[in-house]
Amino acid sequence: MRIGIIAPPWIPVPPPAYGGIESFIDTLGRAIVRAGHEVVLAASGDSTSPVERLPGFPPSGSDTMGLTTHELRHLIRAYAQFDDVDVIVDNTLAGPILARTAAMAPVVTIAHGPFIPLVQELYGAASPDMPFVAISHHHASTAGSVRIARIIHHGIRVTEVPTGSGGGTACFVGRMNPTKGVVEAILVAERAGIPLRIAAKMREPAEQAYFDEAVRPLLGRNAEYIGELSTAEACALMGASCALVNPIQWDEPFGLVMIESLATGTPVIATPRGSVPELVDDGITGFVRAEIDELAAALVEAAALDRAVCRARAEARFTDDRMARDYLELFTGLVTDDRPMRRTA
C-alpha cells in the first residue's frame, strides 16, 4: 500500500523537543515503511522525517501557531497532492471536514485530543462513514456519537531507548500546565523525601505564567526545574530516575511519556485518570494512586519494583512494530471495502 499521512502544520516531524503527536507520526511512518509499504508525509517544510515528504509546505513557526487559515492551507495542499495513495491518515482537527469533498482515497482520522462537545460537533460534520481511531479504551468511551473504528495504543521505537539503572531522584516530564500535575508532582516527591527533577515545555505565555505563579515558589527545597528536553534527553533523565511521577489532573487520552519511561526500565507513579490504568500495571510497572499521600508512599516503594519487568512490558505491548501492524490491518480493510467506490482525481 501507499499511505498518505497528514501531520498538523505547527511543529516539525519529528519534533526537536516536546511534541507528542509529531513524535507519534514520525514513529508510525518509519514503522510502516519498515513493514514494506510506502509512506508519503504532508508536514511542515522544516520536517526531517526520513519518509517521503510532499513538497510545497512552509516551515513551522510560532507566528502561525493555531491559525485556522494556516491549517486550512496546509490541508488543501495535502489533499490536492494525495492523488496516488491508497489510504490517507489525517492527524488534524479540521481535516476530516475537508476530506468529505477533497479526499481521493479513503480517510481514517486519528483522534489525539479529548472528545469534548466541540470536537464531537466538528467530527460530526465529517462523512458519516469516516472511521476514527481512538488511542485508548478510556478515550473511546468518551467519543459519544463519533464512529470509532478501532482502538490502537501508541508505540515507540523501544529498541532505540536505552535502559537506565535508576537512581536516587525522581522525575517529571511533560508540559508546564496544571493539567499535567507539576505542582502535585512536587508535593508528592517532597512528602516522599525524594528529590525531583522537572523537565517541561515552557514556551507559551500561559505556561510561563503558571510556572511563575504556582511552580517557581515550590522549587529549591526538593525540586529543580531543568528545562525542556529532547526525546533522547528525556529518556536519559527517566532512565536515571527511580520513578516517573505523573500525577495528571485530567483524563489524558494517552500518555506517551509513560511508555517511554517503562522502556527505560523506570516505573511510573500516576493518578487513575484517562489511559493510565491501561498503560501502568499497578504494583508491577508502577503504582496508580489518587491522593497525594498515597502517591508519596508509592514513590517510596517504587525502587523495589523490577526494572527489567518494566522494560519487558514495554517490549511486549508498546513497540512501533505492533502499532504499525494494528494500523495496517485497519488500512487493509478500508482499501478492500472502498476500492469499488473509489473516486478518481
Helices and strands as residue ranges (DSSP letters): E 2-6, H 20-34, E 38-42, E 52-53, H 68-81, E 87-90, H 95-102, E 107-110, H 117-124, E 132-134, H 137-141, E 148-151, G 158-160, E 170-175, G 178-180, H 182-192, E 196-201, H 205-210, I 211-215, G 216-218, E 223-227, H 231-239, E 244-246, H 256-263, E 268-270, H 276-279, E 286-288, H 292-301, G 302-304, H 307-317, H 320-338, G 339-341
